[in-house]
């Protein structure tokens, strides 16, 4: 297969370049729309190509040709490319939905001059977070998408949105400060922020110090992922934003936090010291979130609480620390990104057609908008985990993985997962019956749904169903991704082959390979037990007898 290493930065570079161009053309709404669609289409194509290529092994690009840890690496492995592909498809569909909404409403909800550049920066930030191999650059990716989200969540400038946006900004700044503090402390303890090198060095420091760093990172990522008890900001913030913004936030922003937990737990902290804590957090997140959803009488708030609840399923799989648990968690993340985004887009259509998202004000939508009823029913049942849809398959995988672990706490999580699924079904059916089948309190106004909005939402509905059709190959892929995550050496040797951990640039290491075959790892270095690309172990270093002068090319005096 053709080496696609050169394409690794494109999912970050293309949206950033397009954002700059869209900003220059801020007076031309049509041009901005075309630029955004073309850019995100190219990102999707690139992501699919990287997904296929990364199945043969991680693709590593040294930014500026400086090798890690001095330089910054972008790493495209199975996990990052799968997340990138799903997120690219979702962001493209949401963009098309927003364009259709803007045409119908004359851009009242999403001012084009602001929306397109900001949306593209958010997309680049998500891609950077997925691809980076550097802990500080992960922080940069988070800040890119968070700064963009600050603008998007307050679009329209209503008092309710400003209030919700203020809460969101304060909580996000808190999590960012905690993350930056964690990065600084990690660097102070290990002398590096490169994740491949951290995978080695964190095993060499005091275990209690490493555990404290792990807890601090989990706290920062837990706020971003909205796990219990750090989720209160989400149900108040998301429902106030325009439907496309809420959809992309629900689908992606919390999943970036989940991705960061997966990456750091498997690569940096494989000893499992925090697993029991994560299991309790997962259980509380599932149950408290779904009880909040059951209590809601507004569809947007109900789905926001189900979003919180189902983050618990993902943390459940991570906390098991088994290949089966990780595989099911990754599958569930891909499923949930698609289905949750779809539901928020469909709820936006329901609000447009029924004039409200309150279940007391809605009714009779099945009679006046039967297609909308189908578009809500399919992702809603998928979220509830009705067989044979992908939501059921993901939950079944998690429950099976928990049963295989066999500890009392794992069985408690299995029971909690089943109860959460049943309560999700109850909440969804309540909303379905009230919004679509109960008599409307008053006759709904005649409002035609724009075809572009319906078409883009329908495309995601089809994508959610398609996940069921391709569940076999997708599960196979997530199993291979989980195996890669558990095999830390594969990641480390891809980023730090031979002596690259000493911080030499790529041209120096390439010259060393030409002269000596591979870089030599010095005895006692933190990369001593890590071999070159391909998994081979380097030959033991020869005993030094003097200077290198007077030796032949093979190193014989």
Rosetta blueprint (number, residue, H / E / L):
1 X L
2 X L
3 X L
4 X L
5 X H
6 X H
7 X H
8 X L
9 X L
10 X H
11 X H
12 X H
13 X H
14 X H
15 X H
16 X H
17 X H
18 X H
19 X H
20 X H
21 X H
22 X H
23 X H
24 X H
25 X L
26 X L
27 X L
28 X L
29 X H
30 X H
31 X H
32 X H
33 X H
34 X H
35 X H
36 X H
37 X H
38 X H
39 X H
40 X H
41 X H
42 X H
43 X H
44 X H
45 X H
46 X H
47 X H
48 X H
49 X H
50 X H
51 X H
52 X H
53 X H
54 X H
55 X L
56 X L
57 X L
58 X L
59 X E
60 X E
61 X E
62 X E
63 X H
64 X H
65 X H
66 X L
67 X L
68 X L
69 X L
70 X L
71 X L
72 X L
73 X E
74 X E
75 X E
76 X E
77 X L
78 X H
79 X H
80 X H
81 X H
82 X H
83 X H
84 X H
85 X H
86 X H
87 X H
88 X H
89 X H
90 X H
91 X H
92 X H
93 X H
94 X H
95 X H
96 X H
97 X H
98 X H
99 X H
100 X H
101 X H
102 X H
103 X H
104 X H
105 X H
106 X L
107 X L
108 X L
109 X L
110 X L
111 X L
112 X H
113 X H
114 X H
115 X H
116 X H
117 X H
118 X H
119 X H
120 X H
121 X H
122 X H
123 X H
124 X H
125 X H
126 X H
127 X H
128 X H
129 X H
130 X H
131 X H
132 X E
133 X L
134 X E
135 X H
136 X H
137 X H
138 X H
139 X H
140 X H
141 X H
142 X H
143 X H
144 X H
145 X H
146 X H
147 X H
148 X H
149 X H
150 X H
151 X H
152 X H
153 X H
154 X L
155 X L
156 X L
157 X L
158 X L
159 X H
160 X H
161 X H
162 X H
163 X H
164 X H
165 X H
166 X H
167 X H
168 X H
169 X H
170 X H
171 X H
172 X H
173 X H
174 X H
175 X H
176 X H
177 X H
178 X H
179 X H
180 X H
181 X H
182 X H
183 X H
184 X H
185 X H
186 X H
187 X H
188 X H
189 X H
190 X H
191 X L
192 X L
193 X L
194 X E
195 X H
196 X H
197 X H
198 X H
199 X H
200 X H
201 X H
202 X L
203 X L
204 X L
205 X L
206 X L
207 X H
208 X H
209 X H
210 X H
211 X H
212 X H
213 X H
214 X H
215 X H
216 X H
217 X H
218 X H
219 X H
220 X H
221 X H
222 X H
223 X H
224 X H
225 X H
226 X L
227 X L
228 X L
229 X L
230 X L
231 X L
232 X H
233 X H
234 X H
235 X H
236 X H
237 X H
238 X H
239 X H
240 X H
241 X L
242 X L
243 X H
244 X H
245 X H
246 X H
247 X H
248 X H
249 X H
250 X H
251 X H
252 X H
253 X H
254 X H
255 X H
256 X H
257 X H
258 X H
259 X H
260 X H
261 X H
262 X H
263 X H
264 X H
265 X H
266 X H
267 X H
268 X L
269 X L
270 X L
271 X L
272 X L
273 X L
274 X L
275 X H
276 X H
277 X H
278 X H
279 X H
280 X H
281 X H
282 X H
283 X H
284 X H
285 X H
286 X H
287 X H
288 X H
289 X H
290 X H
291 X H
292 X H
293 X H
294 X H
295 X L
296 X L
297 X L
298 X E
299 X H
300 X H
301 X H
302 X H
303 X H
304 X H
305 X H
306 X H
307 X H
308 X H
309 X H
310 X H
311 X H
312 X H
313 X H
314 X H
315 X H
316 X H
317 X H
318 X H
319 X H
320 X H
321 X L
322 X L
323 X H
324 X H
325 X H
326 X H
327 X H
328 X H
329 X H
330 X H
331 X H
332 X H
333 X H
334 X H
335 X H
336 X H
337 X H
338 X H
339 X H
340 X H
341 X H
342 X H
343 X H
344 X H
345 X H
346 X H
347 X H
348 X H
349 X H
350 X H
351 X H
352 X H
353 X H
354 X H
355 X L
356 X L
357 X L
358 X E
359 X L
360 X L
361 X L
362 X L
363 X L
364 X L
365 X H
366 X H
367 X H
368 X H
369 X L
370 X H
371 X H
372 X H
373 X H
374 X H
375 X H
376 X H
377 X H
378 X H
379 X H
380 X H
381 X H
382 X H
383 X H
384 X H
385 X L
386 X L
387 X L
388 X L
389 X L
390 X H
391 X H
392 X H
393 X H
394 X H
395 X H
396 X H
397 X H
398 X H
399 X H
400 X H
401 X H
402 X H
403 X H
404 X H
405 X H
406 X L
407 X L
408 X H
409 X H
410 X H
411 X H
412 X H
413 X H
414 X H
415 X H
416 X H
417 X H
418 X H
419 X H
420 X H
421 X H
422 X H
423 X H
424 X H
425 X H
426 X H
427 X H
428 X H
429 X H
430 X H
431 X H
432 X H
433 X H
434 X H
435 X H
436 X H
437 X L
438 X L
439 X L
440 X L
441 X L
442 X L
443 X L
444 X L
445 X L
446 X L
447 X L
448 X L
449 X L
450 X L
451 X H
452 X H
453 X H
454 X H
455 X H
456 X H
457 X H
458 X H
459 X H
460 X H
461 X H
462 X H
463 X H
464 X H
465 X H
466 X H
467 X H
468 X H
469 X H
470 X L
471 X H
472 X H
473 X H
474 X H
475 X H
476 X H
477 X H
478 X H
479 X H
480 X H
481 X H
482 X H
483 X H
484 X H
485 X H
486 X H
487 X L
488 X H
489 X H
490 X H
491 X H
492 X H
493 X H
494 X H
495 X H
496 X L
497 X L
498 X L
499 X L
500 X H
501 X H
502 X H
503 X L
504 X L
505 X L
506 X H
507 X H
508 X H
509 X H
510 X H
511 X H
512 X H
513 X H
514 X H
515 X H
516 X H
517 X L
518 X L
519 X L
520 X L
521 X L
522 X L
523 X L
524 X L
525 X L
526 X L
527 X L
528 X L
529 X L
530 X L
531 X L
532 X L
533 X L
534 X L
535 X L
536 X L
537 X L
538 X L
539 X L
540 X L
541 X L
542 X L
543 X L
544 X L
545 X L
546 X L
547 X L
548 X L
549 X L
550 X L
551 X L
552 X L
553 X L
554 X L
555 X L
556 X L
557 X L
